[in-house]
Amino acid sequence: MEHGNRSRRFDLLDTVSIPIRATRLADQIAAGLRGWIVNEAAPGDFLPSERDLIDRFHASRPTVREAMRILEAEGLIEIKRGVNGGAVVRKPDIYGLATAVGTFLQRIGVTLQEVFNLRLLLEPEAARRAALSPERGEVARVLGAVLDAEQQAVQEPEPAGVSRRVVEFHNAVLALANDRALATFGELLETVVVQQNARSLSGADDPHRWSADAHAAHRRIAAAIKRGDADAAARLTRKHLEAAAQMIIGEEIDLTVDVVSGIVASDINPDGRRAPSTVS
């Protein structure tokens, strides 16, 4: 089990300095295209062709392709193959970003309790703001649709499906707070713990009972939001999150974020290839 504690070698003080890197031409090309993507482009727009970029930046083909790889790794573009292919602007992807954030949190040994502590700062405030929204009809419509889908999932035997629907309710409340920054960071945290939700439901003594209880808690939160009771919405959200943390974490207060598992160092050969499995 030694590999499970290796992330402890990372200290928060190791992350405070901003590294200074030499700027390559590929980085400059990526920076210029990144600005256009963020400020002007729409999902589905094509970037200039490779030939155009070579001419525009007086760069070699390998340099332009390296710039494309940088943007692709950042989730800003995807490369379509074929006659009508090329580099295409992607829609913002919260799930890809959450994987990167979750991996970072796992590497520095962040505990699930710490993640829940941050959720306890964000989500009750989101519920409070949603309850104060002047768009009462839209708030009721969104919450009703999400709860109906969740109720249907609760009847199914697949824990992962229930976990996704449970998370959708929280994300809906975050979105209804009408604060993009709050909603984005809250949804990042939700997505980071969704795998733990699914595993906890799989291992629970009575996953159906747990999911039914979560659904009932969501209905109480939604009712408070719909009637405009901001204090009750925040209080019920906090109570629900504390119960969820207890179910997922229990007495394992040192349980860390786990978005990457299944392969450990002993499974990988020195040349980086996965070692043959001994399990059929």
C-alpha positions in Angstrom: 0.0 0.0 0.0 3.0 2.3 0.0 2.1 3.8 -3.4 -1.1 5.2 -1.8 0.9 7.6 0.3 3.3 8.8 -2.3 1.4 12.0 -3.0 2.4 13.1 0.5 5.8 14.1 -0.9 4.1 17.1 -2.5 3.9 20.1 -0.3 1.6 23.1 -0.9 4.7 25.3 -0.7 6.0 23.5 -3.8 3.1 25.0 -5.8 3.4 28.7 -4.9 6.2 29.7 -7.3 5.4 30.4 -10.9 7.9 28.6 -13.1 9.7 30.6 -15.8 9.9 28.8 -19.1 11.6 29.8 -22.3 9.0 30.7 -24.8 9.2 28.6 -28.0 7.7 29.5 -31.3 5.1 26.7 -30.9 4.1 28.4 -27.6 3.7 31.8 -29.3 1.6 30.3 -32.1 -0.6 28.5 -29.5 -0.9 31.7 -27.5 -2.1 33.7 -30.5 -4.6 31.0 -31.5 -5.8 30.6 -27.9 -6.7 34.3 -27.8 -8.7 34.0 -31.0 -10.5 30.9 -29.7 -11.4 32.4 -26.3 -12.4 35.9 -27.6 -13.9 35.4 -31.0 -14.4 31.8 -32.1 -17.5 29.7 -31.7 -17.5 25.9 -31.1 -17.3 24.2 -34.5 -15.2 26.9 -36.2 -12.2 25.7 -38.1 -8.7 27.1 -37.4 -6.7 28.3 -40.4 -5.1 25.4 -42.3 -1.7 24.1 -41.5 -0.3 25.7 -44.7 -1.8 29.1 -43.7 -0.3 28.9 -40.2 3.1 27.9 -41.6 3.0 31.0 -43.9 1.6 33.4 -41.3 4.0 32.5 -38.5 7.0 31.7 -40.7 7.2 28.3 -38.9 8.0 24.8 -39.8 5.3 22.1 -40.1 6.6 20.3 -36.9 6.3 23.6 -35.0 2.8 24.3 -36.1 1.8 20.7 -35.3 3.3 21.1 -31.8 1.2 24.3 -31.3 -1.9 22.2 -32.3 -1.0 19.5 -29.8 -0.8 22.2 -27.0 -4.2 23.5 -27.8 -5.6 20.0 -28.1 -4.2 19.0 -24.8 -5.9 22.1 -23.2 -9.2 20.9 -24.6 -9.6 24.0 -26.8 -9.6 22.1 -30.2 -10.0 18.7 -31.7 -8.4 17.4 -34.8 -10.8 16.0 -37.4 -9.3 13.6 -40.0 -10.2 13.1 -43.6 -10.8 15.3 -46.6 -12.8 17.9 -44.7 -10.8 17.6 -41.6 -8.7 20.1 -39.7 -8.5 21.7 -36.3 -11.9 22.6 -34.9 -12.8 24.7 -31.9 -14.3 22.6 -29.1 -17.2 23.5 -26.8 -15.9 24.2 -23.2 -15.7 20.9 -21.4 -16.1 21.0 -17.6 -15.5 17.3 -17.3 -12.1 17.4 -19.0 -11.1 20.3 -16.8 -12.4 18.4 -13.7 -10.2 15.4 -14.6 -7.1 17.7 -14.7 -8.1 19.4 -11.5 -8.9 16.1 -9.8 -5.6 14.6 -10.9 -3.7 17.6 -9.5 -5.7 17.4 -6.2 -4.9 13.6 -6.0 -1.2 14.2 -6.6 -0.9 16.7 -3.8 -2.9 14.4 -1.4 -6.1 16.5 -1.0 -8.6 14.6 1.1 -12.2 14.2 0.3 -13.1 16.0 3.5 -11.2 19.0 2.3 -13.2 18.9 -1.0 -16.4 18.7 1.0 -15.3 21.6 3.2 -15.0 23.8 0.1 -18.4 22.5 -1.2 -19.9 23.6 2.1 -18.7 27.1 1.4 -20.1 27.2 -2.2 -23.2 25.1 -2.5 -25.3 26.5 0.4 -24.6 30.0 -1.0 -25.7 28.8 -4.4 -29.0 27.5 -3.0 -29.5 30.8 -1.2 -29.0 32.8 -4.3 -31.2 30.4 -6.4 -34.0 31.0 -3.8 -33.7 34.7 -4.3 -33.8 34.6 -8.1 -36.5 36.7 -9.7 -36.9 34.0 -12.4 -39.1 31.9 -10.1 -40.9 30.1 -13.0 -37.6 29.1 -14.7 -36.1 28.0 -11.4 -39.2 25.8 -10.7 -39.1 24.3 -14.2 -35.4 23.4 -14.1 -35.6 21.8 -10.6 -38.7 19.9 -11.5 -37.2 18.4 -14.6 -34.0 17.4 -12.8 -35.9 15.9 -9.9 -38.1 13.9 -12.3 -35.1 12.4 -14.0 -33.4 11.7 -10.7 -36.6 9.9 -9.4 -36.6 7.7 -12.4 -32.9 6.8 -11.9 -33.5 6.0 -8.2 -35.7 3.1 -9.4 -32.8 1.6 -11.5 -30.3 -0.8 -10.0 -27.2 0.8 -11.5 -25.4 2.9 -8.9 -23.4 4.9 -11.4 -26.5 6.1 -13.1 -28.0 7.3 -9.8 -24.7 9.0 -8.9 -24.8 11.0 -12.1 -28.4 12.1 -11.6 -27.6 13.1 -8.0 -24.8 15.3 -9.2 -27.0 16.9 -11.9 -29.3 18.2 -9.1 -26.4 19.9 -7.4 -25.1 21.3 -10.7 -28.6 22.7 -11.5 -28.7 24.5 -8.2 -25.2 25.9 -8.8 -26.3 27.1 -12.3 -29.5 28.7 -10.9 -27.4 30.9 -8.6 -26.6 33.0 -11.7 -23.0 33.3 -10.9 -20.7 31.8 -13.5 -17.6 31.6 -11.3 -19.4 30.0 -8.4 -21.2 27.6 -10.7 -18.0 26.6 -12.5 -15.9 25.9 -9.4 -18.8 24.2 -7.7 -19.4 21.9 -10.7 -15.6 21.1 -10.8 -15.8 19.9 -7.2 -19.0 17.9 -8.0 -17.4 16.2 -11.0 -14.2 15.4 -9.0 -16.2 13.4 -6.4 -18.7 11.7 -8.8 -16.5 8.6 -9.0 -16.4 8.3 -5.2 -20.2 8.7 -5.2 -20.5 5.8 -7.6 -18.1 3.6 -5.7 -19.7 4.4 -2.3 -23.1 3.5 -3.7 -21.7 0.3 -5.0 -20.3 -0.7 -1.6 -23.2 0.7 0.5 -25.2 -1.8 2.5 -28.4 -0.5 0.9 -27.6 1.7 -2.1 -31.3 2.1 -3.0 -32.0 3.4 0.5 -29.2 5.9 0.3 -30.2 7.2 -3.2 -33.8 7.5 -2.0 -32.7 9.5 1.0 -30.6 11.8 -1.2 -33.6 12.3 -3.6 -35.8 13.1 -0.6 -33.2 15.7 0.6 -33.1 17.2 -2.9 -36.9 17.6 -2.9 -36.7 19.4 0.4 -34.0 21.8 -0.9 -35.9 22.4 -4.1 -39.1 23.2 -2.2 -37.3 25.8 -0.1 -35.8 27.3 -3.2 -39.1 27.4 -5.1 -40.9 29.2 -2.2 -38.0 31.7 -1.9 -36.9 30.7 1.5 -33.2 31.4 1.1 -32.2 30.6 4.7 -33.9 27.2 4.6 -32.4 26.4 1.2 -28.9 27.1 2.5 -29.5 25.2 5.8 -30.9 22.1 4.1 -28.1 22.1 1.5 -25.5 22.2 4.2 -27.2 19.4 6.1 -27.4 17.2 3.0 -23.8 17.8 2.1 -22.7 16.8 5.6 -24.7 13.6 5.4 -23.2 12.9 2.0 -19.7 13.4 3.4 -20.4 11.0 6.2 -21.7 8.4 3.8 -18.7 8.7 1.4 -15.9 9.3 3.9 -17.2 7.7 7.1 -14.4 7.3 9.6 -11.7 7.5 6.9 -10.9 11.1 7.5 -7.6 10.7 5.6 -9.4 9.3 2.5 -7.9 11.2 -0.5 -9.3 12.2 -3.8 -9.1 9.3 -6.3 -9.8 10.1 -9.9 -6.9 8.0 -11.2 -6.5 4.4 -10.0 -5.9 0.9 -11.2 -2.3 1.3 -12.4 0.6 1.5 -10.0 4.3 1.8 -10.5 4.9 -1.9 -10.2 2.5 -2.5 -13.1 4.7 -0.4 -15.5 8.0 -1.5 -17.0 11.0 0.8 -17.0 10.3 1.7 -20.6 6.9 3.0 -19.8 4.8 0.1 -21.1 2.2 -1.6 -19.0 3.3 -4.9 -17.6 1.3 -8.0 -18.6 -1.5 -8.7 -16.2 -1.5 -11.8 -14.2 -5.3 -11.7 -13.8 -7.3 -13.3 -16.5 
